[in-house]
């Protein structure tokens, strides 16, 4: 069964999403103002962390597609 969002749901979600985006933008700006120089180890940790998250995401999405194709989700 496919359920669609009602107009009221959309009218509630739009301000919530806009608030979240504004809050994240404000937090990023504050962190940018408070930040100092990041050394080589910081950049290395950031890059390895981003790579790890990307690989984990790709692996989980692969499992979702394999599970869906195999009929395990029903």
DSSP file (Angstrom, degrees, kcal/mol; ACC not computed):
  #  RESIDUE AA STRUCTURE BP1 BP2  ACC     N-H-->O    O-->H-N    N-H-->O    O-->H-N    TCO  KAPPA ALPHA  PHI   PSI    X-CA   Y-CA   Z-CA
    1    1 A X              0   0    0      0, 0.0     2,-0.5     0, 0.0     0, 0.0   0.000 360.0 360.0 360.0 128.6    0.0    0.0    0.0
    2    2 A X        -     0   0    0      2,-0.0     2,-0.5     0, 0.0     0, 0.0  -0.832 360.0-162.7 -97.5 125.6    1.4    3.4   -1.0
    3    3 A X        -     0   0    0     -2,-0.5     2,-0.3     0, 0.0     0, 0.0  -0.915   4.6-154.5-109.8 134.5    0.7    6.3    1.3
    4    4 A X        -     0   0    0     -2,-0.5     2,-0.3     1,-0.0    -2,-0.0  -0.710  24.7-103.1-103.3 157.2    1.1    9.8    0.2
    5    5 A X        -     0   0    0     -2,-0.3     2,-0.1     1,-0.1    -1,-0.0  -0.567  34.5-130.2 -78.0 139.7    1.8   12.8    2.3
    6    6 A X     >  -     0   0    0     -2,-0.3     4,-1.9     1,-0.1     5,-0.2  -0.368  24.9-106.6 -81.4 168.4   -1.0   15.1    3.1
    7    7 A X  H  > S+     0   0    0      1,-0.2     4,-2.5     2,-0.2     5,-0.2   0.885 120.4  54.4 -63.3 -39.2   -0.9   18.8    2.6
    8    8 A X  H  > S+     0   0    0      1,-0.2     4,-1.5     2,-0.2    -1,-0.2   0.886 106.2  52.2 -63.2 -38.5   -0.7   19.4    6.4
    9    9 A X  H  > S+     0   0    0      1,-0.2     4,-2.6     2,-0.2     3,-0.2   0.924 110.7  47.2 -63.1 -44.0    2.3   17.1    6.6
   10   10 A X  H  X S+     0   0    0     -4,-1.9     4,-2.3     1,-0.2    -2,-0.2   0.901 109.4  53.9 -64.1 -40.8    4.1   19.0    3.9
   11   11 A X  H  X S+     0   0    0     -4,-2.5     4,-0.6     1,-0.2    -1,-0.2   0.779 113.5  43.1 -66.9 -25.4    3.3   22.3    5.6
   12   12 A X  H  X S+     0   0    0     -4,-1.5     4,-1.3    -3,-0.2    -2,-0.2   0.857 113.1  51.5 -83.4 -39.2    4.8   21.1    8.8
   13   13 A X  H  X S+     0   0    0     -4,-2.6     4,-2.9     1,-0.2     5,-0.3   0.861 100.0  62.6 -69.2 -36.0    7.8   19.5    7.2
   14   14 A X  H  X S+     0   0    0     -4,-2.3     4,-2.5     1,-0.2     5,-0.2   0.942 107.3  41.1 -59.5 -51.0    8.9   22.5    5.2
   15   15 A X  H  X S+     0   0    0     -4,-0.6     4,-2.5     2,-0.2    -1,-0.2   0.875 114.7  53.4 -65.6 -33.5    9.6   24.8    8.2
   16   16 A X  H  X S+     0   0    0     -4,-1.3     4,-2.3     2,-0.2    -2,-0.2   0.941 111.7  44.5 -64.4 -45.9   11.2   21.9   10.2
   17   17 A X  H  X S+     0   0    0     -4,-2.9     4,-2.5     2,-0.2    -2,-0.2   0.915 113.8  50.2 -64.6 -43.2   13.6   21.2    7.3
   18   18 A X  H  X S+     0   0    0     -4,-2.5     4,-2.4    -5,-0.3    -1,-0.2   0.895 110.4  50.4 -62.7 -39.4   14.3   24.9    6.8
   19   19 A X  H  X S+     0   0    0     -4,-2.5     4,-2.8     2,-0.2    -1,-0.2   0.918 110.5  49.5 -63.1 -43.4   15.0   25.3   10.6
   20   20 A X  H  X S+     0   0    0     -4,-2.3     4,-2.4     2,-0.2    -2,-0.2   0.906 111.7  48.2 -63.0 -41.9   17.4   22.3   10.5
   21   21 A X  H  X S+     0   0    0     -4,-2.5     4,-2.3     2,-0.2    -1,-0.2   0.914 113.4  47.7 -64.9 -42.1   19.3   23.7    7.5
   22   22 A X  H  X S+     0   0    0     -4,-2.4     4,-2.6     2,-0.2    -2,-0.2   0.906 112.0  49.8 -65.1 -41.5   19.5   27.1    9.2
   23   23 A X  H  X S+     0   0    0     -4,-2.8     4,-2.5     2,-0.2    -2,-0.2   0.903 112.1  47.5 -65.1 -40.8   20.7   25.5   12.4
   24   24 A X  H  X S+     0   0    0     -4,-2.4     4,-2.5     2,-0.2    -1,-0.2   0.893 112.2  50.2 -67.0 -38.7   23.4   23.5   10.7
   25   25 A X  H  X S+     0   0    0     -4,-2.3     4,-2.3     2,-0.2    -2,-0.2   0.916 111.7  47.7 -64.0 -42.8   24.5   26.5    8.7
   26   26 A X  H  X S+     0   0    0     -4,-2.6     4,-2.5     2,-0.2    -2,-0.2   0.923 112.8  48.7 -63.1 -44.5   24.8   28.6   11.9
   27   27 A X  H  X S+     0   0    0     -4,-2.5     4,-2.5     1,-0.2    -2,-0.2   0.903 111.4  49.8 -63.2 -41.5   26.7   25.8   13.6
   28   28 A X  H  X S+     0   0    0     -4,-2.5     4,-2.2     2,-0.2    -1,-0.2   0.905 111.3  49.3 -64.2 -40.5   29.1   25.4   10.7
   29   29 A X  H  X S+     0   0    0     -4,-2.3     4,-2.2     2,-0.2    -2,-0.2   0.922 111.7  48.4 -64.2 -44.1   29.7   29.2   10.7
   30   30 A X  H  X S+     0   0    0     -4,-2.5     4,-1.7     1,-0.2    -2,-0.2   0.901 112.4  48.5 -63.5 -41.0   30.4   29.2   14.4
   31   31 A X  H  X S+     0   0    0     -4,-2.5     4,-0.9     1,-0.2    -1,-0.2   0.877 109.2  53.7 -66.4 -36.4   32.7   26.3   14.1
   32   32 A X  H  < S+     0   0    0     -4,-2.2     3,-0.5     1,-0.2    -2,-0.2   0.909 109.6  47.7 -63.7 -41.6   34.5   28.0   11.2
   33   33 A X  H  < S+     0   0    0     -4,-2.2    -1,-0.2     1,-0.2    -2,-0.2   0.845 116.3  43.7 -67.8 -32.8   35.0   31.2   13.3
   34   34 A X  H  < S+     0   0    0     -4,-1.7    -1,-0.2    -5,-0.2    -2,-0.2   0.510  93.2 109.0 -90.3  -5.0   36.4   29.2   16.2
   35   35 A X     <  -     0   0    0     -4,-0.9     2,-0.2    -3,-0.5     3,-0.1  -0.318  48.2-162.1 -78.3 155.9   38.6   26.8   14.2
   36   36 A X        -     0   0    0      1,-0.1     2,-0.1    -2,-0.0    -1,-0.1  -0.583  44.7 -53.5-118.6-175.4   42.3   26.9   14.1
   37   37 A X        -     0   0    0     -2,-0.2     2,-0.6     1,-0.1    -1,-0.1  -0.401  51.3-143.3 -63.1 133.7   44.8   25.4   11.7
   38   38 A X        -     0   0    0     -2,-0.1    -1,-0.1    -3,-0.1    -3,-0.0  -0.901  17.4-145.4-103.4 124.6   44.3   21.7   11.1
   39   39 A X     >  -     0   0    0     -2,-0.6     4,-2.1     1,-0.1     5,-0.2   0.000  33.3 -85.1 -78.3-174.9   47.5   19.8   10.7
   40   40 A X  H  > S+     0   0    0      1,-0.2     4,-2.6     2,-0.2     5,-0.2   0.886 126.6  53.7 -60.9 -42.2   48.4   16.8    8.5
   41   41 A X  H  > S+     0   0    0      1,-0.2     4,-2.4     2,-0.2    -1,-0.2   0.864 107.7  51.4 -64.8 -34.7   47.0   14.3   11.0
   42   42 A X  H  > S+     0   0    0      2,-0.2     4,-2.5     1,-0.2    -1,-0.2   0.930 111.8  45.5 -65.9 -45.4   43.7   16.1   11.2
   43   43 A X  H  X S+     0   0    0     -4,-2.1     4,-2.6     2,-0.2    -2,-0.2   0.881 113.0  51.3 -65.5 -37.6   43.3   16.1    7.4
   44   44 A X  H  X S+     0   0    0     -4,-2.6     4,-2.6     2,-0.2     5,-0.2   0.928 111.6  46.6 -64.6 -45.0   44.3   12.4    7.3
   45   45 A X  H  X S+     0   0    0     -4,-2.4     4,-2.4     2,-0.2    -2,-0.2   0.904 112.8  50.3 -63.6 -41.3   41.8   11.5    9.9
   46   46 A X  H  X S+     0   0    0     -4,-2.5     4,-2.4     2,-0.2    -2,-0.2   0.928 112.9  46.0 -62.5 -45.7   39.1   13.5    8.2
   47   47 A X  H  X S+     0   0    0     -4,-2.6     4,-2.4     2,-0.2    -2,-0.2   0.914 114.2  47.0 -64.6 -44.0   39.8   11.8    4.8
   48   48 A X  H  X S+     0   0    0     -4,-2.6     4,-2.5     2,-0.2    -1,-0.2   0.879 112.6  50.6 -66.9 -36.8   39.9    8.3    6.3
   49   49 A X  H  X S+     0   0    0     -4,-2.4     4,-2.3    -5,-0.2    -2,-0.2   0.918 111.6  47.2 -65.1 -43.6   36.7    9.0    8.2
   50   50 A X  H  X S+     0   0    0     -4,-2.4     4,-2.3     2,-0.2    -2,-0.2   0.901 113.0  49.3 -64.6 -40.9   34.9   10.2    5.1
   51   51 A X  H  X S+     0   0    0     -4,-2.4     4,-2.5     2,-0.2     5,-0.2   0.920 110.9  50.3 -64.0 -43.0   36.2    7.3    3.1
   52   52 A X  H  X S+     0   0    0     -4,-2.5     4,-2.5     1,-0.2    -2,-0.2   0.907 111.1  48.1 -61.8 -42.7   35.0    4.8    5.8
   53   53 A X  H  X S+     0   0    0     -4,-2.3     4,-2.6     2,-0.2    -1,-0.2   0.912 111.9  50.0 -64.5 -42.1   31.6    6.4    5.9
   54   54 A X  H  X S+     0   0    0     -4,-2.3     4,-2.4     2,-0.2    -2,-0.2   0.913 113.1  46.0 -63.5 -42.5   31.3    6.3    2.1
   55   55 A X  H  X S+     0   0    0     -4,-2.5     4,-2.5     2,-0.2    -2,-0.2   0.905 113.0  49.4 -67.4 -41.2   32.4    2.6    2.0
   56   56 A X  H  X S+     0   0    0     -4,-2.5     4,-2.4    -5,-0.2    -2,-0.2   0.914 112.1  48.8 -62.8 -42.7   30.0    1.7    4.8
   57   57 A X  H  X S+     0   0    0     -4,-2.6     4,-2.4     2,-0.2     5,-0.2   0.926 111.9  48.2 -62.5 -45.5   27.1    3.4    3.1
   58   58 A X  H  X S+     0   0    0     -4,-2.4     4,-2.1     1,-0.2    -2,-0.2   0.903 112.2  49.9 -63.2 -40.7   27.9    1.7   -0.2
   59   59 A X  H  X S+     0   0    0     -4,-2.5     4,-2.1     2,-0.2    -2,-0.2   0.914 111.8  47.2 -64.8 -43.4   28.1   -1.7    1.5
   60   60 A X  H  X S+     0   0    0     -4,-2.4     4,-2.0     2,-0.2    -2,-0.2   0.892 111.5  50.7 -66.8 -39.0   24.8   -1.2    3.3
   61   61 A X  H  X S+     0   0    0     -4,-2.4     4,-2.2     2,-0.2    -1,-0.2   0.891 108.7  52.9 -64.9 -37.6   23.0    0.0    0.2
   62   62 A X  H  X S+     0   0    0     -4,-2.1     4,-2.6     1,-0.2    -2,-0.2   0.918 108.4  50.0 -61.9 -43.2   24.3   -3.1   -1.6
   63   63 A X  H  X S+     0   0    0     -4,-2.1     4,-2.6     1,-0.2    -1,-0.2   0.874 108.5  53.3 -64.0 -36.0   22.9   -5.3    1.1
   64   64 A X  H  X S+     0   0    0     -4,-2.0     4,-2.3     2,-0.2    -2,-0.2   0.927 111.6  44.9 -63.7 -44.3   19.6   -3.6    0.8
   65   65 A X  H  X S+     0   0    0     -4,-2.2     4,-2.6     2,-0.2    -2,-0.2   0.896 113.9  49.0 -68.0 -39.6   19.4   -4.2   -3.0
   66   66 A X  H  X S+     0   0    0     -4,-2.6     4,-2.1     2,-0.2     6,-0.2   0.922 113.2  47.8 -64.2 -43.1   20.6   -7.8   -2.6
   67   67 A X  H  X>S+     0   0    0     -4,-2.6     5,-1.9    -5,-0.2     6,-0.6   0.900 112.8  48.5 -63.3 -41.4   18.0   -8.4    0.1
   68   68 A X  H ><5S+     0   0    0     -4,-2.3     3,-0.8     1,-0.2    -2,-0.2   0.910 112.5  47.7 -66.7 -42.5   15.2   -6.8   -2.0
   69   69 A X  H 3<5S+     0   0    0     -4,-2.6    -1,-0.2     1,-0.2    -2,-0.2   0.852 109.5  53.8 -67.5 -33.8   16.1   -8.8   -5.1
   70   70 A X  H 3<5S-     0   0    0     -4,-2.1    -1,-0.2    -5,-0.2    -2,-0.2   0.565 111.7-118.4 -79.9  -7.3   16.2  -12.0   -3.2
   71   71 A X  T X<5S+     0   0    0     -3,-0.8     3,-0.9    -4,-0.6    -3,-0.2   0.649  74.6 129.8  82.9  15.2   12.7  -11.5   -1.8
   72   72 A X  T 3 < +     0   0    0     -5,-1.9    -4,-0.2     1,-0.2    -5,-0.1   0.631  61.7  66.5 -76.5 -13.1   13.9  -11.4    1.9
   73   73 A X  T 3         0   0    0     -6,-0.6    -1,-0.2     1,-0.2    -5,-0.1   0.433 360.0 360.0 -88.7   0.7   11.9   -8.2    2.6
   74   74 A X    <         0   0    0     -3,-0.9    -1,-0.2    -6,-0.1    -2,-0.1   0.471 360.0 360.0-101.6 360.0    8.5   -9.7    2.1
